[in-house]
Amino acid sequence: MLAASRSAHQLEYSILHNTRPEGPAIGRLDGMEFSEFVLDEFGRIFAYSGVAPRLSNGRFDDAALKSGEFIVPPGLIYKYRGKVENRPRAA
């Protein structure tokens, strides 16, 4: 049970929430368009890297992520590219 709890804890930190698309759409997943880049609420930018693999139980396989990669719902992988400085915030 401890291993399952540890895995759920790691997965929690592998998922980015409150992101917004940056740039034009480059594809669709689950009926939703996605962009080449996303910005998070802290001004960090991430670049599209692929579709997140899932385990047989349907959960995301966070062990498949490479260094600097995160999962963005509904199931895309984005890689950290840096902090965006001096950008005007959307109103």
Order of alpha helices (4+ residues) and beta strands (2+ residues): alpha-beta-beta-beta-beta-beta
